[in-house]
């Protein structure tokens, strides 16, 4: 099926998420819901798929939905510093987790 227009089930499948996940993101404002045409099915485009894939990748990297919403709102070069600040904060959190896991691994080996 063409990526230019697809139903919600095809969109979800191509992004590797469930239909209910897409609907949740729509309810929470992370994604917009297309207008339902009189023919019945809402149609999603390539930009919707890209947005959904971005959300999925950001979640996998540990960003909260609040952080993802902030990142998605940053669509101008003027917001580069805000984007950088969010990324640095996330990196620091990941580094702290890695440190904690290394301490736990050493303790486990010593046990």
C-alpha positions as YAML, in Angstrom:
chain: A
units: angstrom
residues:
- id: 1
  name: UNK
  ca: [0.00, 0.00, 0.00]
- id: 2
  name: UNK
  ca: [1.23, 3.50, -0.76]
- id: 3
  name: UNK
  ca: [2.72, 5.50, 2.09]
- id: 4
  name: UNK
  ca: [1.08, 8.70, 0.81]
- id: 5
  name: UNK
  ca: [-2.37, 7.69, 2.04]
- id: 6
  name: UNK
  ca: [-3.12, 4.94, 4.51]
- id: 7
  name: UNK
  ca: [-5.66, 3.96, 7.11]
- id: 8
  name: UNK
  ca: [-4.89, 4.06, 10.82]
- id: 9
  name: UNK
  ca: [-4.27, 0.30, 10.87]
- id: 10
  name: UNK
  ca: [-1.72, 0.54, 8.04]
- id: 11
  name: UNK
  ca: [-0.08, 3.56, 9.69]
- id: 12
  name: UNK
  ca: [0.20, 1.71, 13.00]
- id: 13
  name: UNK
  ca: [1.54, -1.41, 11.32]
- id: 14
  name: UNK
  ca: [4.19, 0.50, 9.36]
- id: 15
  name: UNK
  ca: [5.34, 2.22, 12.56]
- id: 16
  name: UNK
  ca: [5.33, -0.99, 14.58]
- id: 17
  name: UNK
  ca: [2.72, 0.16, 17.10]
- id: 18
  name: UNK
  ca: [-0.89, -0.69, 17.82]
- id: 19
  name: UNK
  ca: [-3.90, 1.24, 16.57]
- id: 20
  name: UNK
  ca: [-4.79, 2.13, 20.17]
- id: 21
  name: UNK
  ca: [-1.33, 3.67, 20.58]
- id: 22
  name: UNK
  ca: [-2.00, 5.97, 17.63]
- id: 23
  name: UNK
  ca: [-5.39, 6.88, 19.08]
- id: 24
  name: UNK
  ca: [-3.79, 7.59, 22.47]
- id: 25
  name: UNK
  ca: [-1.24, 9.89, 20.86]
- id: 26
  name: UNK
  ca: [-4.10, 11.68, 19.13]
- id: 27
  name: UNK
  ca: [-6.04, 12.10, 22.39]
- id: 28
  name: UNK
  ca: [-2.96, 13.48, 24.14]
- id: 29
  name: UNK
  ca: [-2.08, 15.88, 21.33]
- id: 30
  name: UNK
  ca: [1.12, 14.22, 20.14]
- id: 31
  name: UNK
  ca: [-0.52, 13.53, 16.79]
- id: 32
  name: UNK
  ca: [-3.38, 15.16, 14.97]
- id: 33
  name: UNK
  ca: [-6.43, 13.24, 13.85]
- id: 34
  name: UNK
  ca: [-7.32, 13.75, 10.19]
- id: 35
  name: UNK
  ca: [-10.83, 14.86, 9.33]
- id: 36
  name: UNK
  ca: [-13.11, 11.91, 8.65]
- id: 37
  name: UNK
  ca: [-14.33, 12.17, 5.05]
- id: 38
  name: UNK
  ca: [-17.85, 11.23, 4.09]
- id: 39
  name: UNK
  ca: [-16.42, 8.09, 2.47]
- id: 40
  name: UNK
  ca: [-15.64, 6.75, 5.91]
- id: 41
  name: UNK
  ca: [-11.95, 6.20, 6.68]
- id: 42
  name: UNK
  ca: [-9.49, 8.82, 7.85]
- id: 43
  name: UNK
  ca: [-6.38, 8.93, 5.70]
- id: 44
  name: UNK
  ca: [-2.86, 9.38, 7.03]
- id: 45
  name: UNK
  ca: [0.18, 10.50, 5.09]
- id: 46
  name: UNK
  ca: [3.94, 10.19, 5.09]
- id: 47
  name: UNK
  ca: [4.33, 13.04, 7.58]
- id: 48
  name: UNK
  ca: [2.06, 11.21, 10.03]
- id: 49
  name: UNK
  ca: [4.22, 8.10, 9.70]
- id: 50
  name: UNK
  ca: [7.41, 10.12, 10.24]
- id: 51
  name: UNK
  ca: [5.94, 11.74, 13.34]
- id: 52
  name: UNK
  ca: [4.85, 8.39, 14.75]
- id: 53
  name: UNK
  ca: [8.29, 6.89, 14.08]
- id: 54
  name: UNK
  ca: [9.92, 9.89, 15.79]
- id: 55
  name: UNK
  ca: [7.72, 9.41, 18.87]
- id: 56
  name: UNK
  ca: [8.55, 5.71, 18.96]
- id: 57
  name: UNK
  ca: [12.30, 6.32, 18.68]
- id: 58
  name: UNK
  ca: [12.23, 9.04, 21.33]
- id: 59
  name: UNK
  ca: [10.33, 6.75, 23.70]
- id: 60
  name: UNK
  ca: [12.86, 3.99, 23.09]
- id: 61
  name: UNK
  ca: [15.61, 6.45, 24.00]
- id: 62
  name: UNK
  ca: [13.84, 7.14, 27.28]
- id: 63
  name: UNK
  ca: [12.21, 10.49, 26.59]
- id: 64
  name: UNK
  ca: [8.95, 11.02, 28.44]
- id: 65
  name: UNK
  ca: [5.82, 11.90, 26.48]
- id: 66
  name: UNK
  ca: [6.08, 15.39, 27.97]
- id: 67
  name: UNK
  ca: [9.63, 15.73, 26.61]
- id: 68
  name: UNK
  ca: [8.56, 14.33, 23.24]
- id: 69
  name: UNK
  ca: [5.72, 16.87, 23.06]
- id: 70
  name: UNK
  ca: [8.26, 19.64, 23.74]
- id: 71
  name: UNK
  ca: [10.62, 18.30, 21.08]
- id: 72
  name: UNK
  ca: [7.81, 18.11, 18.53]
- id: 73
  name: UNK
  ca: [6.87, 21.71, 19.29]
- id: 74
  name: UNK
  ca: [10.38, 22.84, 18.38]
- id: 75
  name: UNK
  ca: [10.25, 23.31, 14.64]
- id: 76
  name: UNK
  ca: [12.40, 26.39, 14.14]
- id: 77
  name: UNK
  ca: [16.14, 27.01, 14.32]
- id: 78
  name: UNK
  ca: [15.48, 29.49, 17.13]
- id: 79
  name: UNK
  ca: [14.71, 26.54, 19.38]
- id: 80
  name: UNK
  ca: [18.00, 24.71, 18.93]
- id: 81
  name: UNK
  ca: [19.16, 25.59, 22.45]
- id: 82
  name: UNK
  ca: [15.96, 24.23, 23.98]
- id: 83
  name: UNK
  ca: [16.35, 21.04, 21.98]
- id: 84
  name: UNK
  ca: [19.98, 20.76, 23.05]
- id: 85
  name: UNK
  ca: [19.02, 21.33, 26.70]
- id: 86
  name: UNK
  ca: [16.44, 18.54, 26.58]
- id: 87
  name: UNK
  ca: [18.92, 16.18, 24.93]
- id: 88
  name: UNK
  ca: [21.67, 17.00, 27.46]
- id: 89
  name: UNK
  ca: [19.28, 16.42, 30.37]
- id: 90
  name: UNK
  ca: [18.29, 13.06, 28.89]
- id: 91
  name: UNK
  ca: [21.94, 12.13, 28.30]
- id: 92
  name: UNK
  ca: [22.78, 12.94, 31.93]
- id: 93
  name: UNK
  ca: [19.93, 10.73, 33.08]
- id: 94
  name: UNK
  ca: [21.15, 7.87, 30.89]
- id: 95
  name: UNK
  ca: [24.72, 8.30, 32.14]
- id: 96
  name: UNK
  ca: [23.49, 8.18, 35.76]
- id: 97
  name: UNK
  ca: [21.59, 4.97, 35.01]
- id: 98
  name: UNK
  ca: [24.66, 3.42, 33.37]
- id: 99
  name: UNK
  ca: [26.71, 4.31, 36.44]
- id: 100
  name: UNK
  ca: [24.09, 2.78, 38.75]
- id: 101
  name: UNK
  ca: [24.00, -0.39, 36.66]
- id: 102
  name: UNK
  ca: [27.80, -0.65, 36.72]
- id: 103
  name: UNK
  ca: [27.79, -0.33, 40.52]
- id: 104
  name: UNK
  ca: [25.13, -3.03, 40.73]
- id: 105
  name: UNK
  ca: [27.12, -5.30, 38.39]
- id: 106
  name: UNK
  ca: [30.27, -4.93, 40.52]
- id: 107
  name: UNK
  ca: [28.29, -5.68, 43.67]
- id: 108
  name: UNK
  ca: [26.76, -8.75, 41.99]
- id: 109
  name: UNK
  ca: [30.15, -10.08, 40.95]
- id: 110
  name: UNK
  ca: [31.52, -9.56, 44.45]
- id: 111
  name: UNK
  ca: [28.59, -11.40, 45.97]
...
